[in-house]
């Protein structure tokens, strides 16, 4: 895993290698092992390397032997061994053992048609001098980030937003992006909070040549189940629970084995929950050696906040070399470190502990496997219970739906339960927002808020009228909160520490299979991840598999309300955020005072999102 940056001048003038090198150096944390810049006429490519495969020869930018093509590539191609054997059998000569060279040869031979053959996590830029064409692409589910800016004459791109800003002429906030962030705690693709800085959506490629710029998908979440496409089904129309469990096990084992591809040590993040515990169990069996695991806990924590005892029990059962990082419960007092870990504003309080855990793990390994994605595939979050209950209500006869909906709304405390039943994805998306427009308008300056209203706040939502179901909610989350928030949190916080995080649950074949399994395989007696827990029982003690997991909880609300948090006073009373004209300073001050007074009538979550954004603006100024 690495960091990439570059420019392509469509007008044919010479690209600035110095500017690309400056952007590249903002990515040093992503690639502390090596660096390179290559330029030729209108194109310049920069690279920072975290050496994982072929440590001696896999340097980048990498050019083809004939000099026609050049590539910079961030990520891992897990089916590289098989693809390289195919290419060698076809007469291709290799100079290295790296997956970068496999990708270079494949793209030179097949162009964007090669994207359908890739299994892995990736973001890359590929230059073809003969076609005078630059190709950018991002992996199927958006594990690796890629940002770009195009002004009609020059395309600039980078692995991180902060690096991209070094290649942009000026910086302006995008009002629609800011509103999206304040509503959801992150910005949906393709927008960012910066005007004219865009994210390449997952599963898409960008082509720029004399004919102009095009952005197209090369993969989308399939509308049909794989067993329907191949005519394989039971009399009930799909696999039985046992058949589904066997297939998920086969796919997950294959994914874990493939993601152990490395010339450096690979460990695992182990929380004690079923997701990471199952990955670790499969990893132990596949690795053939003692596996290093890493957990994080909190001292002086409230009951249920610290889950290190569960992680310790799993590690003991599996015989791993276990390491624990214990943080004070007031870890957010180190909030000044948050600016370092946060490339774009993401209001997830776990980003700082994740960064600290990554820095801790990096002392022993360069790569970790994680459990990201399991909740979205197998309905692990509490909000999916609301989606499941909505399905049940909609299946009731019309005369019973009113009473059924009223009962279902009392099954959970989150706002999403109060909206049952959902008719379509628009309703689900609106229920998922943390704050409503009137609340946002109250903290924003009137002139800025008017600018936010020029765009549809749900313009990012595809298939808004698609009928709601549990699986449509899971698909929605895979395409939104997972790739734009959770995976970006994982990527930015781990790469800030020079650590590569891999996600076996997001293997493309596993996603395509699991997403279409019926809701009965995912939620049973209102408990999520049913099929995954059944599978995990084959590898782990039953009490560990079925225990209730509380999640990675950081007590941010206590931090916000505490009068001892002097950092917030300094932030509210001054700072770069005032210069951007977004928020009403007096209103922000009033909200903090109300929170400190113990009021439950003000939105503490909205204030937290403001604080994260203000910290990010301070970092942007530097």
Beta strands, then each sheet from edge to edge (+ up, - down):
strand 1: 2-9
strand 2: 34-40
strand 3: 43-49
strand 4: 62-63
strand 5: 69-77
strand 6: 120-128
strand 7: 133-138
strand 8: 147-150
strand 9: 154-158
strand 10: 198-199
strand 11: 204-209
strand 12: 212-217
strand 13: 266-269
strand 14: 292-299
strand 15: 321-328
strand 16: 367-370
strand 17: 500-503
sheet 1: 2+ 3- 1+ 9- 8+ 10-
sheet 2: 4+ 5- 6+ 7- 11+ 12-
sheet 3: 15+ 14+ 13+ 16+ 17+
end
